[in-house]
Amino acid sequence: MKAIVHDTYGSPDVLALKDIDRPVPERNEVLVRVHAAGLHVGDCFGVRGRPLPIRLVTGLVKPRRGIPGHDVAGMVEAVGSDVTLFEPGAEVFGGCTGSCAEYVCVRQDRLAPKPDGPTMEQAGAMPTSAVTALRALRDVGKVKSGRQVLINGASGGVGTFAVQIAASYGAEVTGVCGPANVALVRSLGADHVIDYTQEDFTAGERRYDVILDNVENRSLAECRRVLTPTGTLILNSGTGDGSLLKPLVLSPFIRQSLRRFVAVPNHRDLATLTELIEAGKLRPVVEQTLPLAETATALRHIETGHARGKVVITL
């Protein structure tokens, strides 16, 4: 099969289209023929091997697998002996490792039936980013009706899902984005939209119960100033103030909650997203689709920090 592979860490230039063996599913795995592979900044980190802690997962010296792509939508080709949830021919979406390939093996608990309505490209855009937004707001932020929620980076991959999910919970949503995306963010359900080129959200008078910061372009102190006294700041980048550990060290000593977290697509959360999709409360925003051979181009665009919604590889 054809796949995008990197044998060493570096810029997207290290990626190459190669012929490799088709994987064979383990007992609890599903072999998926890939139709769409959603990309996100984590794929950029994996290719570069930075920040360095990511190598504890991907390989210390060189990549263990070296195929980007953690989101997939496609058709079940074969199943392992212990798989009970899916049969060949089923359309599925979910989280995996190495979806920038013609086939990928996925644990059955990381998949769900593809929702009715969205295209394969839209379904492939959802798993990691949408589950991240869901877990951040539902589980970490405890968002509910009437809460004041701010999404920094509201027009990006996680942000576009977060605006819609927060709105579906009845929160009053403020989205922060660039001038070209103000109309988009408003159309997704934001009650207020801040153009960061015209206004600094940390300098305003409004206070927020939950801030989901996908950009981390403001210091912890600045963000805390616009949190309510018991508000929650959820940091969803790896490039923010101080270090990855600073918020975790500080949080036990203050009333406000400063959180980082990791969200992995799973069957239950994917089913929740399907319910939101089919209720008309959630729609994926796909900026562009590119063929497998242009995976490096897609990652370069994501690294600019200005992707509008999701970038998806199609096969």
ChimeraX attribute file (.defattr): number of C-alpha atoms within 10 A of each C-alpha:
attribute: neighborCount
match mode: 1-to-1
recipient: residues
	/A:1	11
	/A:2	16
	/A:3	25
	/A:4	25
	/A:5	22
	/A:6	23
	/A:7	15
	/A:8	16
	/A:9	21
	/A:10	16
	/A:11	15
	/A:12	18
	/A:13	12
	/A:14	15
	/A:15	23
	/A:16	17
	/A:17	16
	/A:18	14
	/A:19	13
	/A:20	13
	/A:21	10
	/A:22	15
	/A:23	12
	/A:24	15
	/A:25	18
	/A:26	16
	/A:27	13
	/A:28	16
	/A:29	23
	/A:30	30
	/A:31	24
	/A:32	28
	/A:33	23
	/A:34	27
	/A:35	23
	/A:36	31
	/A:37	39
	/A:38	31
	/A:39	29
	/A:40	26
	/A:41	18
	/A:42	19
	/A:43	20
	/A:44	22
	/A:45	22
	/A:46	23
	/A:47	27
	/A:48	20
	/A:49	24
	/A:50	15
	/A:51	12
	/A:52	11
	/A:53	11
	/A:54	15
	/A:55	19
	/A:56	10
	/A:57	11
	/A:58	17
	/A:59	16
	/A:60	13
	/A:61	11
	/A:62	15
	/A:63	20
	/A:64	14
	/A:65	13
	/A:66	21
	/A:67	22
	/A:68	30
	/A:69	27
	/A:70	23
	/A:71	28
	/A:72	38
	/A:73	32
	/A:74	28
	/A:75	23
	/A:76	23
	/A:77	18
	/A:78	20
	/A:79	25
	/A:80	19
	/A:81	12
	/A:82	12
	/A:83	17
	/A:84	10
	/A:85	12
	/A:86	19
	/A:87	15
	/A:88	13
	/A:89	13
	/A:90	15
	/A:91	21
	/A:92	22
	/A:93	32
	/A:94	32
	/A:95	30
	/A:96	22
	/A:97	17
	/A:98	24
	/A:99	30
	/A:100	32
	/A:101	28
	/A:102	23
	/A:103	26
	/A:104	26
	/A:105	26
	/A:106	25
	/A:107	21
	/A:108	23
	/A:109	18
	/A:110	20
	/A:111	27
	/A:112	25
	/A:113	19
	/A:114	22
	/A:115	21
	/A:116	11
	/A:117	12
	/A:118	15
	/A:119	14
	/A:120	23
	/A:121	25
	/A:122	22
	/A:123	29
	/A:124	34
	/A:125	30
	/A:126	32
	/A:127	29
	/A:128	27
	/A:129	27
	/A:130	26
	/A:131	24
	/A:132	24
	/A:133	25
	/A:134	24
	/A:135	19
	/A:136	26
	/A:137	23
	/A:138	15
	/A:139	10
	/A:140	18
	/A:141	22
	/A:142	14
	/A:143	21
	/A:144	17
	/A:145	12
	/A:146	13
	/A:147	18
	/A:148	22
	/A:149	29
	/A:150	31
	/A:151	27
	/A:152	27
	/A:153	27
	/A:154	34
	/A:155	31
	/A:156	27
	/A:157	32
	/A:158	26
	/A:159	28
	/A:160	30
	/A:161	26
	/A:162	34
	/A:163	33
	/A:164	25
	/A:165	25
	/A:166	27
	/A:167	23
	/A:168	16
	/A:169	17
	/A:170	14
	/A:171	22
	/A:172	20
	/A:173	26
	/A:174	26
	/A:175	29
	/A:176	27
	/A:177	24
	/A:178	17
	/A:179	13
	/A:180	11
	/A:181	17
	/A:182	19
	/A:183	12
	/A:184	18
	/A:185	27
	/A:186	19
	/A:187	12
	/A:188	22
	/A:189	22
	/A:190	27
	/A:191	15
	/A:192	14
	/A:193	23
	/A:194	21
	/A:195	16
	/A:196	15
	/A:197	10
	/A:198	9
	/A:199	11
	/A:200	12
	/A:201	21
	/A:202	17
	/A:203	11
	/A:204	10
	/A:205	9
	/A:206	11
	/A:207	19
	/A:208	24
	/A:209	22
	/A:210	28
	/A:211	27
	/A:212	28
	/A:213	23
	/A:214	23
	/A:215	20
	/A:216	19
	/A:217	15
	/A:218	15
	/A:219	12
	/A:220	17
	/A:221	10
	/A:222	13
	/A:223	18
	/A:224	20
	/A:225	15
	/A:226	22
	/A:227	23
	/A:228	16
	/A:229	15
	/A:230	13
	/A:231	21
	/A:232	24
	/A:233	28
	/A:234	23
	/A:235	23
	/A:236	21
	/A:237	15
	/A:238	17
	/A:239	14
	/A:240	18
	/A:241	15
	/A:242	10
	/A:243	10
	/A:244	15
	/A:245	11
	/A:246	13
	/A:247	19
	/A:248	14
	/A:249	10
	/A:250	12
	/A:251	15
	/A:252	11
	/A:253	9
	/A:254	10
	/A:255	12
	/A:256	18
	/A:257	22
	/A:258	21
	/A:259	18
	/A:260	16
	/A:261	11
	/A:262	8
	/A:263	15
	/A:264	16
	/A:265	25
	/A:266	19
	/A:267	17
	/A:268	13
	/A:269	21
	/A:270	27
	/A:271	16
	/A:272	13
	/A:273	22
	/A:274	23
	/A:275	14
	/A:276	17
	/A:277	17
	/A:278	15
	/A:279	9
	/A:280	10
	/A:281	17
	/A:282	23
	/A:283	20
	/A:284	22
	/A:285	20
	/A:286	22
	/A:287	13
	/A:288	14
	/A:289	19
	/A:290	16
	/A:291	15
	/A:292	21
	/A:293	19
	/A:294	16
	/A:295	26
	/A:296	20
	/A:297	13
	/A:298	23
	/A:299	23
	/A:300	15
	/A:301	14
	/A:302	23
	/A:303	15
	/A:304	9
	/A:305	12
	/A:306	14
	/A:307	19
	/A:308	22
	/A:309	24
	/A:310	26
	/A:311	27
	/A:312	30
	/A:313	27
	/A:314	24
	/A:315	18
